[in-house]
Amino acid sequence: MVMYNKEHKRSQIKILKQDKHRKENVMSNITKAIAALGVVAGLGVAALPLSTYADATVPVTAQINSSMAISTSADAVDFGQIIAGGAVATQDLDVTVSTTATSYNLNIKDSDSNTALVSVDETGSAITGENAATIVTGAPKQGTSAWGYKVGETGAWTNITTTNKSIYEGTAAGTSKTTVTFGVSAAAGQKDGTYKGGVIFTATTE
């Protein structure tokens, strides 16, 4: 019995030592696992950005247009009564341009495809047939039938055209006034009546 008990105790001691060694190994493994997890967690936290942000791109555009206005000193040019074979009749017209542009052109052209003054009836409609008559565009001169324009006191008589012709070049913003002189003459034998035509002034930036 004594021998049995000693062996039994030794066996128990051995088993207890083994159990203790297993527990130490388990605890050591658990400790290592926890330590490893701690490192992983630490790396995970370090990998996160310190702050977050958002951005947006917004296009910005602006369209700049020059301001421009044009006016004339009269709504129409009326030569009144002229004498066939007589002196050239003239009428002045002031054309005013107000603009913020620093470079522009003031242009003139005929108001339609016919550059002549045409005879009209009491209603202002063009006369047709054998009673129709015209005064062509050109340099007016006593003894001839012609009508035209000139710019300034020293300008030469110029034909009216169907396309824009520059009569003034603006080089600064502000207001400018251009005086345009219209002239007409009628040769002896020119049919009596009223003759009518028209012009268009435009101001355009360069």
C-alpha positions as CSV (number, residue, x, y, z in Angstrom):
1,M,0.0,0.0,0.0
2,V,2.8,2.3,0.9
3,M,4.5,1.7,-2.5
4,Y,1.3,2.2,-4.3
5,N,0.7,5.4,-2.6
6,K,4.2,6.7,-3.3
7,E,3.8,5.8,-6.9
8,H,0.4,7.2,-7.1
9,K,1.7,10.5,-5.5
10,R,4.6,10.6,-8.0
11,S,2.1,10.0,-10.7
12,Q,-0.1,12.8,-9.4
13,I,2.9,15.1,-9.0
14,K,4.0,14.3,-12.6
15,I,0.5,14.9,-13.9
16,L,0.3,18.2,-11.9
17,K,3.7,19.3,-13.3
18,Q,2.5,18.4,-16.8
19,D,-0.7,20.3,-16.3
20,K,1.2,23.2,-14.9
21,H,3.5,23.2,-17.9
22,R,0.6,23.0,-20.3
23,K,-1.1,25.9,-18.5
24,E,2.1,27.9,-18.7
25,N,2.3,27.2,-22.4
26,V,-1.3,28.1,-22.9
27,M,-0.9,31.3,-21.0
28,S,2.3,32.1,-22.9
29,N,0.5,31.5,-26.2
30,I,-2.5,33.6,-25.1
31,T,-0.1,36.3,-24.0
32,K,1.7,36.2,-27.3
33,A,-1.6,36.3,-29.2
34,I,-2.8,39.3,-27.2
35,A,0.5,41.1,-27.8
36,A,0.3,40.3,-31.5
37,L,-3.3,41.6,-31.7
38,G,-2.2,44.7,-29.9
39,V,0.5,45.4,-32.6
40,V,-2.0,44.7,-35.4
41,A,-4.5,47.0,-33.8
42,G,-1.9,49.7,-33.3
43,L,-0.8,49.5,-36.9
44,G,-4.5,49.7,-37.9
45,V,-5.0,52.9,-36.0
46,A,-1.7,54.4,-37.3
47,A,-2.9,53.6,-40.9
48,L,-6.1,55.7,-40.6
49,P,-5.9,59.3,-41.9
50,L,-5.6,61.9,-39.2
51,S,-8.5,64.0,-40.8
52,T,-11.0,63.7,-43.6
53,Y,-11.9,66.3,-46.3
54,A,-14.0,66.8,-49.4
55,D,-13.5,69.2,-52.3
56,A,-15.5,70.5,-55.3
57,T,-14.4,72.1,-58.5
58,V,-16.6,75.0,-59.7
59,P,-16.1,76.6,-63.1
60,V,-16.2,80.4,-63.2
61,T,-17.0,82.2,-66.4
62,A,-17.8,85.8,-67.3
63,Q,-18.8,87.3,-70.6
64,I,-17.8,90.9,-71.2
65,N,-19.7,92.9,-73.8
66,S,-19.0,96.5,-74.7
67,S,-21.8,98.9,-74.4
68,M,-22.7,100.8,-77.5
69,A,-25.4,103.3,-78.5
70,I,-25.9,105.2,-81.7
71,S,-28.2,108.2,-82.5
72,T,-28.7,110.8,-85.2
73,S,-29.6,114.5,-85.0
74,A,-32.7,114.0,-87.2
75,D,-34.9,111.1,-88.1
76,A,-34.7,111.9,-91.8
77,V,-32.8,114.0,-94.3
78,D,-35.1,116.3,-96.3
79,F,-33.6,118.4,-99.1
80,G,-36.9,120.1,-99.7
81,Q,-37.5,121.7,-103.1
82,I,-34.5,121.6,-105.4
83,I,-34.2,123.1,-108.9
84,A,-33.4,120.9,-111.9
85,G,-30.2,122.3,-113.4
86,G,-29.6,124.2,-110.2
87,A,-26.9,124.2,-107.5
88,V,-26.2,121.2,-105.3
89,A,-28.6,120.9,-102.3
90,T,-27.0,119.8,-99.0
91,Q,-28.1,118.7,-95.6
92,D,-26.0,117.9,-92.5
93,L,-26.7,115.0,-90.2
94,D,-24.8,114.4,-86.9
95,V,-24.2,110.8,-85.9
96,T,-23.4,110.2,-82.2
97,V,-21.8,107.1,-80.8
98,S,-21.5,106.4,-77.1
99,T,-19.5,103.3,-76.2
100,T,-17.3,101.6,-73.6
101,A,-15.2,100.1,-76.4
102,T,-11.8,101.5,-77.1
103,S,-11.8,100.6,-80.7
104,Y,-14.8,100.7,-83.1
105,N,-16.0,101.7,-86.6
106,L,-18.9,103.9,-87.6
107,N,-20.2,102.6,-91.0
108,I,-22.7,103.7,-93.6
109,K,-24.5,101.7,-96.3
110,D,-27.7,101.9,-98.4
111,S,-30.8,100.7,-96.7
112,D,-31.6,98.3,-99.5
113,S,-30.1,96.8,-102.7
114,N,-30.9,99.8,-104.9
115,T,-28.5,102.7,-104.2
116,A,-30.4,105.2,-106.4
117,L,-33.1,107.7,-105.2
118,V,-36.3,106.5,-106.8
119,S,-39.4,108.4,-107.6
120,V,-42.4,107.7,-105.3
121,D,-46.0,108.5,-105.3
122,E,-48.1,110.3,-102.6
123,T,-48.1,107.1,-100.4
124,G,-44.3,106.8,-100.6
125,S,-44.4,103.7,-102.9
126,A,-42.0,103.5,-105.8
127,I,-43.4,104.5,-109.1
128,T,-43.1,101.8,-111.8
129,G,-43.5,101.8,-115.6
130,E,-42.8,104.6,-117.9
131,N,-43.3,107.3,-115.2
132,A,-40.5,105.8,-113.0
133,A,-37.3,107.9,-112.6
134,T,-34.2,107.7,-110.5
135,I,-31.2,109.8,-109.3
136,V,-28.1,107.6,-109.2
137,T,-25.5,107.7,-106.5
138,G,-22.4,109.6,-107.2
139,A,-20.8,113.0,-106.7
140,P,-23.5,115.6,-106.9
141,K,-22.7,118.5,-109.2
142,Q,-24.7,121.3,-110.9
143,G,-26.0,120.1,-114.2
144,T,-26.0,116.4,-113.3
145,S,-28.3,114.1,-111.4
146,A,-26.5,112.4,-108.5
147,W,-26.6,112.0,-104.8
148,G,-23.9,111.1,-102.3
149,Y,-22.3,112.0,-98.9
150,K,-19.1,113.4,-97.5
151,V,-17.7,113.4,-94.0
152,G,-16.4,116.7,-92.5
153,E,-15.9,120.0,-94.2
154,T,-13.0,118.8,-96.3
155,G,-14.3,115.4,-97.3
156,A,-15.0,114.4,-100.9
157,W,-18.3,113.3,-102.2
158,T,-18.7,109.6,-102.0
159,N,-21.0,107.0,-103.6
160,I,-23.5,105.2,-101.4
161,T,-22.8,101.4,-101.4
162,T,-24.8,98.3,-100.4
163,T,-22.0,97.2,-98.0
164,N,-20.7,98.9,-94.9
165,K,-18.1,101.6,-95.5
166,S,-16.3,103.0,-92.5
167,I,-16.6,106.8,-92.1
168,Y,-15.1,107.1,-88.6
169,E,-12.7,105.0,-86.5
170,G,-13.0,105.3,-82.8
171,T,-9.9,104.8,-80.7
172,A,-11.2,105.5,-77.2
173,A,-14.2,104.9,-75.0
174,G,-16.7,107.7,-74.7
175,T,-18.9,109.8,-77.0
176,S,-18.1,110.9,-80.5
177,K,-20.0,112.9,-83.0
178,T,-19.5,112.6,-86.7
179,T,-21.1,115.1,-89.1
180,V,-22.2,113.5,-92.4
181,T,-23.2,115.9,-95.2
182,F,-25.6,114.6,-97.8
183,G,-25.9,116.2,-101.3
184,V,-28.1,115.9,-104.3
185,S,-28.3,117.6,-107.7
186,A,-30.7,117.3,-110.6
187,A,-29.9,117.8,-114.2
188,A,-32.1,119.8,-116.5
189,G,-34.9,117.6,-117.7
190,Q,-35.0,115.4,-114.6
191,K,-38.6,114.4,-114.1
192,D,-40.5,116.3,-111.5
193,G,-41.6,114.5,-108.4
194,T,-40.4,113.2,-105.0
195,Y,-37.4,110.9,-104.8
196,K,-36.7,108.7,-101.9
197,G,-33.9,106.5,-100.6
198,G,-32.3,105.6,-97.3
199,V,-29.1,104.8,-95.5
200,I,-28.1,102.7,-92.4
201,F,-25.5,103.7,-89.9
202,T,-23.9,101.0,-87.7
203,A,-21.2,101.1,-85.0
204,T,-19.2,97.9,-84.6
205,T,-16.3,97.0,-82.3
206,E,-13.1,95.8,-84.0
